[in-house]
Amino acid sequence: MTPYREQVWGSLTEHAKILLVTVVAVNALRTPAQIRAFMLFVLVSFILFPIRSTLTNYLLGYTLEGRAVGPFILSESE
């Protein structure tokens, strides 16, 4: 019924993925210790992602005027 079928379908697909991950997590994580360990793992992963990318880019020589370039920090137009 909507003229924006592609956008709606994409959004529904993303919501279905989130629901599936949530169902798997609820069934897999049973104790508070498991939940804490999982939350810590996710937190550390989010912290290490930009650090790893920035250091890798710097060591490989991908810099902008001598400064390290991280993921999604600077656009091509700058």
Biopython code that builds the backbone (N, CA, C, O; Angstrom):
import numpy as np
from Bio.PDB.StructureBuilder import StructureBuilder

atoms = [
    (1, "MET", "N", (0.800, -1.199, 0.000)),
    (1, "MET", "CA", (0.000, 0.000, 0.000)),
    (1, "MET", "C", (0.846, 1.268, 0.000)),
    (1, "MET", "O", (0.327, 2.357, -0.250)),
    (2, "THR", "N", (2.132, 1.142, 0.275)),
    (2, "THR", "CA", (2.977, 2.331, 0.367)),
    (2, "THR", "C", (3.752, 2.534, -0.929)),
    (2, "THR", "O", (4.103, 1.557, -1.591)),
    (3, "PRO", "N", (4.027, 3.782, -1.306)),
    (3, "PRO", "CA", (4.860, 4.025, -2.487)),
    (3, "PRO", "C", (6.354, 3.830, -2.192)),
    (3, "PRO", "O", (7.172, 3.910, -3.108)),
    (4, "TYR", "N", (6.717, 3.579, -0.941)),
    (4, "TYR", "CA", (8.119, 3.442, -0.556)),
    (4, "TYR", "C", (8.417, 1.997, -0.165)),
    (4, "TYR", "O", (8.929, 1.738, 0.924)),
    (5, "ARG", "N", (8.103, 1.072, -1.040)),
    (5, "ARG", "CA", (8.235, -0.355, -0.726)),
    (5, "ARG", "C", (9.668, -0.757, -0.383)),
    (5, "ARG", "O", (9.883, -1.543, 0.540)),
    (6, "GLU", "N", (10.641, -0.232, -1.109)),
    (6, "GLU", "CA", (12.036, -0.634, -0.874)),
    (6, "GLU", "C", (12.524, -0.182, 0.499)),
    (6, "GLU", "O", (13.196, -0.945, 1.194)),
    (7, "GLN", "N", (12.200, 1.034, 0.896)),
    (7, "GLN", "CA", (12.615, 1.530, 2.207)),
    (7, "GLN", "C", (11.930, 0.743, 3.319)),
    (7, "GLN", "O", (12.557, 0.392, 4.318)),
    (8, "VAL", "N", (10.636, 0.468, 3.139)),
    (8, "VAL", "CA", (9.900, -0.277, 4.157)),
    (8, "VAL", "C", (10.441, -1.695, 4.260)),
    (8, "VAL", "O", (10.619, -2.207, 5.364)),
    (9, "TRP", "N", (10.702, -2.333, 3.131)),
    (9, "TRP", "CA", (11.221, -3.705, 3.149)),
    (9, "TRP", "C", (12.600, -3.750, 3.829)),
    (9, "TRP", "O", (12.883, -4.666, 4.602)),
    (10, "GLY", "N", (13.439, -2.777, 3.543)),
    (10, "GLY", "CA", (14.748, -2.711, 4.201)),
    (10, "GLY", "C", (14.625, -2.545, 5.698)),
    (10, "GLY", "O", (15.350, -3.182, 6.463)),
    (11, "SER", "N", (13.713, -1.695, 6.118)),
    (11, "SER", "CA", (13.500, -1.485, 7.545)),
    (11, "SER", "C", (12.963, -2.747, 8.215)),
    (11, "SER", "O", (13.403, -3.105, 9.307)),
    (12, "LEU", "N", (12.022, -3.416, 7.572)),
    (12, "LEU", "CA", (11.484, -4.660, 8.124)),
    (12, "LEU", "C", (12.568, -5.740, 8.230)),
    (12, "LEU", "O", (12.598, -6.501, 9.197)),
    (13, "THR", "N", (13.438, -5.799, 7.252)),
    (13, "THR", "CA", (14.531, -6.765, 7.292)),
    (13, "THR", "C", (15.456, -6.489, 8.470)),
    (13, "THR", "O", (15.857, -7.417, 9.171)),
    (14, "GLU", "N", (15.801, -5.219, 8.696)),
    (14, "GLU", "CA", (16.658, -4.866, 9.821)),
    (14, "GLU", "C", (15.991, -5.188, 11.152)),
    (14, "GLU", "O", (16.648, -5.686, 12.066)),
    (15, "HIS", "N", (14.713, -4.915, 11.271)),
    (15, "HIS", "CA", (13.998, -5.225, 12.501)),
    (15, "HIS", "C", (13.922, -6.737, 12.732)),
    (15, "HIS", "O", (14.014, -7.193, 13.871)),
    (16, "ALA", "N", (13.758, -7.504, 11.672)),
    (16, "ALA", "CA", (13.722, -8.965, 11.797)),
    (16, "ALA", "C", (15.072, -9.491, 12.275)),
    (16, "ALA", "O", (15.124, -10.410, 13.092)),
    (17, "LYS", "N", (16.154, -8.921, 11.776)),
    (17, "LYS", "CA", (17.494, -9.334, 12.223)),
    (17, "LYS", "C", (17.679, -9.045, 13.710)),
    (17, "LYS", "O", (18.194, -9.882, 14.451)),
    (18, "ILE", "N", (17.261, -7.863, 14.140)),
    (18, "ILE", "CA", (17.381, -7.500, 15.554)),
    (18, "ILE", "C", (16.562, -8.443, 16.418)),
    (18, "ILE", "O", (17.018, -8.880, 17.474)),
    (19, "LEU", "N", (15.353, -8.757, 15.970)),
    (19, "LEU", "CA", (14.496, -9.683, 16.710)),
    (19, "LEU", "C", (15.138, -11.061, 16.806)),
    (19, "LEU", "O", (15.112, -11.685, 17.867)),
    (20, "LEU", "N", (15.709, -11.535, 15.718)),
    (20, "LEU", "CA", (16.362, -12.851, 15.725)),
    (20, "LEU", "C", (17.551, -12.878, 16.679)),
    (20, "LEU", "O", (17.716, -13.839, 17.431)),
    (21, "VAL", "N", (18.373, -11.847, 16.660)),
    (21, "VAL", "CA", (19.522, -11.784, 17.564)),
    (21, "VAL", "C", (19.051, -11.737, 19.010)),
    (21, "VAL", "O", (19.649, -12.370, 19.881)),
    (22, "THR", "N", (17.986, -10.994, 19.270)),
    (22, "THR", "CA", (17.444, -10.904, 20.624)),
    (22, "THR", "C", (16.929, -12.253, 21.104)),
    (22, "THR", "O", (17.181, -12.642, 22.245)),
    (23, "VAL", "N", (16.214, -12.967, 20.249)),
    (23, "VAL", "CA", (15.694, -14.291, 20.623)),
    (23, "VAL", "C", (16.838, -15.257, 20.916)),
    (23, "VAL", "O", (16.782, -16.009, 21.889)),
    (24, "VAL", "N", (17.866, -15.240, 20.085)),
    (24, "VAL", "CA", (19.017, -16.119, 20.310)),
    (24, "VAL", "C", (19.715, -15.754, 21.616)),
    (24, "VAL", "O", (20.092, -16.638, 22.385)),
    (25, "ALA", "N", (19.888, -14.455, 21.871)),
    (25, "ALA", "CA", (20.561, -14.024, 23.097)),
    (25, "ALA", "C", (19.762, -14.405, 24.337)),
    (25, "ALA", "O", (20.336, -14.846, 25.333)),
    (26, "VAL", "N", (18.448, -14.241, 24.286)),
    (26, "VAL", "CA", (17.613, -14.590, 25.437)),
    (26, "VAL", "C", (17.704, -16.082, 25.730)),
    (26, "VAL", "O", (17.704, -16.488, 26.892)),
    (27, "ASN", "N", (17.781, -16.889, 24.698)),
    (27, "ASN", "CA", (17.857, -18.338, 24.897)),
    (27, "ASN", "C", (19.264, -18.825, 25.249)),
    (27, "ASN", "O", (19.419, -19.884, 25.856)),
    (28, "ALA", "N", (20.278, -18.065, 24.874)),
    (28, "ALA", "CA", (21.648, -18.515, 25.122)),
    (28, "ALA", "C", (22.199, -18.028, 26.465)),
    (28, "ALA", "O", (22.935, -18.750, 27.136)),
    (29, "LEU", "N", (21.840, -16.810, 26.849)),
    (29, "LEU", "CA", (22.361, -16.222, 28.080)),
    (29, "LEU", "C", (21.372, -16.489, 29.210)),
    (29, "LEU", "O", (20.293, -15.900, 29.255)),
    (30, "ARG", "N", (21.749, -17.380, 30.119)),
    (30, "ARG", "CA", (20.796, -17.823, 31.132)),
    (30, "ARG", "C", (21.092, -17.295, 32.533)),
    (30, "ARG", "O", (20.169, -17.141, 33.333)),
    (31, "THR", "N", (22.334, -17.019, 32.845)),
    (31, "THR", "CA", (22.669, -16.580, 34.195)),
    (31, "THR", "C", (23.143, -15.122, 34.167)),
    (31, "THR", "O", (23.589, -14.635, 33.127)),
    (32, "PRO", "N", (23.050, -14.435, 35.290)),
    (32, "PRO", "CA", (23.554, -13.050, 35.335)),
    (32, "PRO", "C", (25.045, -12.952, 34.989)),
    (32, "PRO", "O", (25.478, -11.960, 34.402)),
    (33, "ALA", "N", (25.816, -13.956, 35.344)),
    (33, "ALA", "CA", (27.247, -13.933, 35.013)),
    (33, "ALA", "C", (27.459, -14.015, 33.500)),
    (33, "ALA", "O", (28.334, -13.337, 32.961)),
    (34, "GLN", "N", (26.675, -14.830, 32.819)),
    (34, "GLN", "CA", (26.784, -14.918, 31.363)),
    (34, "GLN", "C", (26.381, -13.607, 30.700)),
    (34, "GLN", "O", (27.009, -13.171, 29.735)),
    (35, "ILE", "N", (25.338, -12.987, 31.217)),
    (35, "ILE", "CA", (24.882, -11.712, 30.662)),
    (35, "ILE", "C", (25.941, -10.635, 30.865)),
    (35, "ILE", "O", (26.218, -9.861, 29.949)),
    (36, "ARG", "N", (26.538, -10.576, 32.061)),
    (36, "ARG", "CA", (27.599, -9.598, 32.324)),
    (36, "ARG", "C", (28.792, -9.829, 31.404)),
    (36, "ARG", "O", (29.342, -8.875, 30.854)),
    (37, "ALA", "N", (29.194, -11.082, 31.231)),
    (37, "ALA", "CA", (30.334, -11.388, 30.361)),
    (37, "ALA", "C", (30.043, -10.976, 28.919)),
    (37, "ALA", "O", (30.910, -10.431, 28.237)),
    (38, "PHE", "N", (28.832, -11.237, 28.464)),
    (38, "PHE", "CA", (28.461, -10.857, 27.098)),
    (38, "PHE", "C", (28.456, -9.340, 26.938)),
    (38, "PHE", "O", (28.958, -8.815, 25.944)),
    (39, "MET", "N", (27.887, -8.635, 27.921)),
    (39, "MET", "CA", (27.855, -7.174, 27.851)),
    (39, "MET", "C", (29.269, -6.588, 27.870)),
    (39, "MET", "O", (29.548, -5.616, 27.169)),
    (40, "LEU", "N", (30.143, -7.168, 28.659)),
    (40, "LEU", "CA", (31.532, -6.716, 28.692)),
    (40, "LEU", "C", (32.221, -6.974, 27.352)),
    (40, "LEU", "O", (32.968, -6.127, 26.864)),
    (41, "PHE", "N", (31.972, -8.140, 26.761)),
    (41, "PHE", "CA", (32.538, -8.472, 25.453)),
    (41, "PHE", "C", (32.088, -7.464, 24.389)),
    (41, "PHE", "O", (32.903, -6.999, 23.593)),
    (42, "VAL", "N", (30.799, -7.127, 24.373)),
    (42, "VAL", "CA", (30.286, -6.172, 23.393)),
    (42, "VAL", "C", (30.893, -4.795, 23.624)),
    (42, "VAL", "O", (31.276, -4.122, 22.667)),
    (43, "LEU", "N", (30.985, -4.370, 24.869)),
    (43, "LEU", "CA", (31.576, -3.078, 25.189)),
    (43, "LEU", "C", (33.033, -3.003, 24.731)),
    (43, "LEU", "O", (33.439, -2.025, 24.103)),
    (44, "VAL", "N", (33.804, -4.017, 25.040)),
    (44, "VAL", "CA", (35.217, -4.036, 24.638)),
    (44, "VAL", "C", (35.339, -4.059, 23.111)),
    (44, "VAL", "O", (36.221, -3.408, 22.551)),
    (45, "SER", "N", (34.468, -4.797, 22.446)),
    (45, "SER", "CA", (34.503, -4.847, 20.981)),
    (45, "SER", "C", (34.255, -3.472, 20.380)),
    (45, "SER", "O", (34.947, -3.071, 19.444)),
    (46, "PHE", "N", (33.268, -2.741, 20.911)),
    (46, "PHE", "CA", (32.987, -1.409, 20.399)),
    (46, "PHE", "C", (34.111, -0.432, 20.702)),
    (46, "PHE", "O", (34.347, 0.497, 19.930)),
    (47, "ILE", "N", (34.798, -0.627, 21.804)),
    (47, "ILE", "CA", (35.918, 0.252, 22.142)),
    (47, "ILE", "C", (37.127, -0.047, 21.260)),
    (47, "ILE", "O", (37.807, 0.872, 20.803)),
    (48, "LEU", "N", (37.393, -1.322, 21.020)),
    (48, "LEU", "CA", (38.589, -1.697, 20.269)),
    (48, "LEU", "C", (38.464, -1.474, 18.764)),
    (48, "LEU", "O", (39.484, -1.317, 18.094)),
    (49, "PHE", "N", (37.261, -1.452, 18.213)),
    (49, "PHE", "CA", (37.106, -1.295, 16.768)),
    (49, "PHE", "C", (37.765, -0.021, 16.238)),
    (49, "PHE", "O", (38.589, -0.112, 15.328)),
    (50, "PRO", "N", (37.440, 1.160, 16.763)),
    (50, "PRO", "CA", (38.091, 2.354, 16.211)),
    (50, "PRO", "C", (39.570, 2.437, 16.555)),
    (50, "PRO", "O", (40.352, 2.975, 15.773)),
    (51, "ILE", "N", (39.968, 1.913, 17.711)),
    (51, "ILE", "CA", (41.388, 1.945, 18.087)),
    (51, "ILE", "C", (42.211, 1.090, 17.124)),
    (51, "ILE", "O", (43.259, 1.523, 16.646)),
    (52, "ARG", "N", (41.735, -0.125, 16.841)),
    (52, "ARG", "CA", (42.448, -1.027, 15.934)),
    (52, "ARG", "C", (42.552, -0.426, 14.543)),
    (52, "ARG", "O", (43.618, -0.460, 13.929)),
    (53, "SER", "N", (41.455, 0.123, 14.043)),
    (53, "SER", "CA", (41.457, 0.707, 12.701)),
    (53, "SER", "C", (42.382, 1.910, 12.614)),
    (53, "SER", "O", (43.112, 2.064, 11.636)),
    (54, "THR", "N", (42.354, 2.760, 13.628)),
    (54, "THR", "CA", (43.196, 3.954, 13.624)),
    (54, "THR", "C", (44.672, 3.579, 13.678)),
    (54, "THR", "O", (45.477, 4.130, 12.927)),
    (55, "LEU", "N", (45.032, 2.653, 14.552)),
    (55, "LEU", "CA", (46.436, 2.241, 14.633)),
    (55, "LEU", "C", (46.898, 1.553, 13.354)),
    (55, "LEU", "O", (48.015, 1.790, 12.893)),
    (56, "THR", "N", (46.069, 0.719, 12.791)),
    (56, "THR", "CA", (46.427, 0.045, 11.539)),
    (56, "THR", "C", (46.642, 1.065, 10.433)),
    (56, "THR", "O", (47.626, 0.982, 9.698)),
    (57, "ASN", "N", (45.733, 2.028, 10.304)),
    (57, "ASN", "CA", (45.889, 3.060, 9.275)),
    (57, "ASN", "C", (47.154, 3.871, 9.503)),
    (57, "ASN", "O", (47.861, 4.193, 8.548)),
    (58, "TYR", "N", (47.446, 4.203, 10.743)),
    (58, "TYR", "CA", (48.638, 5.008, 11.037)),
    (58, "TYR", "C", (49.916, 4.233, 10.711)),
    (58, "TYR", "O", (50.845, 4.779, 10.116)),
    (59, "LEU", "N", (49.954, 2.975, 11.100)),
    (59, "LEU", "CA", (51.152, 2.168, 10.840)),
    (59, "LEU", "C", (51.355, 1.890, 9.356)),
    (59, "LEU", "O", (52.487, 1.711, 8.908)),
    (60, "LEU", "N", (50.270, 1.853, 8.592)),
    (60, "LEU", "CA", (50.373, 1.631, 7.147)),
    (60, "LEU", "C", (50.600, 2.927, 6.379)),
    (60, "LEU", "O", (50.731, 2.912, 5.155)),
    (61, "GLY", "N", (50.647, 4.048, 7.097)),
    (61, "GLY", "CA", (50.939, 5.324, 6.464)),
    (61, "GLY", "C", (49.723, 6.062, 5.944)),
    (61, "GLY", "O", (49.875, 7.054, 5.231)),
    (62, "TYR", "N", (48.536, 5.619, 6.270)),
    (62, "TYR", "CA", (47.324, 6.308, 5.830)),
    (62, "TYR", "C", (47.001, 7.401, 6.841)),
    (62, "TYR", "O", (46.286, 7.181, 7.819)),
    (63, "THR", "N", (47.554, 8.592, 6.575)),
    (63, "THR", "CA", (47.379, 9.723, 7.491)),
    (63, "THR", "C", (46.889, 10.925, 6.714)),
    (63, "THR", "O", (46.919, 10.942, 5.484)),
    (64, "LEU", "N", (46.444, 11.918, 7.436)),
    (64, "LEU", "CA", (46.020, 13.179, 6.851)),
    (64, "LEU", "C", (46.843, 14.266, 7.518)),
    (64, "LEU", "O", (46.594, 14.628, 8.668)),
    (65, "GLU", "N", (47.820, 14.783, 6.793)),
    (65, "GLU", "CA", (48.742, 15.803, 7.298)),
    (65, "GLU", "C", (49.430, 15.338, 8.577)),
    (65, "GLU", "O", (49.593, 16.123, 9.511)),
    (66, "GLY", "N", (49.833, 14.077, 8.630)),
    (66, "GLY", "CA", (50.565, 13.537, 9.760)),
    (66, "GLY", "C", (49.702, 13.039, 10.894)),
    (66, "GLY", "O", (50.221, 12.480, 11.860)),
    (67, "ARG", "N", (48.391, 13.228, 10.803)),
    (67, "ARG", "CA", (47.488, 12.774, 11.863)),
    (67, "ARG", "C", (46.887, 11.432, 11.474)),
    (67, "ARG", "O", (46.618, 11.167, 10.303)),
    (68, "ALA", "N", (46.687, 10.604, 12.470)),
    (68, "ALA", "CA", (46.080, 9.295, 12.233)),
    (68, "ALA", "C", (44.632, 9.465, 11.776)),
    (68, "ALA", "O", (43.912, 10.331, 12.274)),
    (69, "VAL", "N", (44.218, 8.641, 10.836)),
    (69, "VAL", "CA", (42.859, 8.684, 10.321)),
    (69, "VAL", "C", (42.150, 7.422, 10.771)),
    (69, "VAL", "O", (42.582, 6.311, 10.462)),
    (70, "GLY", "N", (41.059, 7.599, 11.502)),
    (70, "GLY", "CA", (40.289, 6.467, 11.989)),
    (70, "GLY", "C", (39.078, 6.200, 11.118)),
    (70, "GLY", "O", (38.856, 6.891, 10.124)),
    (71, "PRO", "N", (38.306, 5.212, 11.484)),
    (71, "PRO", "CA", (37.135, 4.885, 10.680)),
    (71, "PRO", "C", (36.027, 5.919, 10.865)),
    (71, "PRO", "O", (35.666, 6.266, 11.990)),
    (72, "PHE", "N", (35.506, 6.394, 9.769)),
    (72, "PHE", "CA", (34.363, 7.297, 9.731)),
    (72, "PHE", "C", (34.610, 8.631, 10.435)),
    (72, "PHE", "O", (33.655, 9.316, 10.801)),
    (73, "ILE", "N", (35.865, 9.007, 10.629)),
    (73, "ILE", "CA", (36.144, 10.262, 11.330)),
    (73, "ILE", "C", (36.171, 11.429, 10.346)),
    (73, "ILE", "O", (35.561, 12.470, 10.592)),
    (74, "LEU", "N", (36.872, 11.254, 9.243)),
    (74, "LEU", "CA", (37.003, 12.319, 8.266)),
    (74, "LEU", "C", (36.396, 11.876, 6.945)),
    (74, "LEU", "O", (36.553, 10.724, 6.540)),
    (75, "SER", "N", (35.708, 12.782, 6.278)),
    (75, "SER", "CA", (35.151, 12.452, 4.982)),
    (75, "SER", "C", (36.140, 12.834, 3.899)),
    (75, "SER", "O", (37.144, 13.496, 4.162)),
    (76, "GLU", "N", (35.848, 12.413, 2.686)),
    (76, "GLU", "CA", (36.738, 12.698, 1.563)),
    (76, "GLU", "C", (36.757, 14.172, 1.216)),
    (76, "GLU", "O", (37.740, 14.646, 0.647)),
    (77, "SER", "N", (35.705, 14.918, 1.537)),
    (77, "SER", "CA", (35.630, 16.322, 1.150)),
    (77, "SER", "C", (36.478, 17.223, 2.022)),
    (77, "SER", "O", (36.716, 18.371, 1.649)),
    (78, "GLU", "N", (36.937, 16.758, 3.153)),
    (78, "GLU", "CA", (37.716, 17.613, 4.063)),
    (78, "GLU", "C", (39.157, 17.684, 3.663)),
    (78, "GLU", "O", (39.948, 18.359, 4.323)),
]
sb = StructureBuilder()
sb.init_structure("model")
sb.init_model(0)
sb.init_chain("A")
sb.init_seg("    ")
for serial, (resi, resn, name, xyz) in enumerate(atoms, 1):
    if name == "N":
        sb.init_residue(resn, " ", resi, " ")
    sb.init_atom(name, np.array(xyz, "f"), 0.0, 1.0, " ", f" {name:<3s}", serial, name[0])
structure = sb.get_structure()
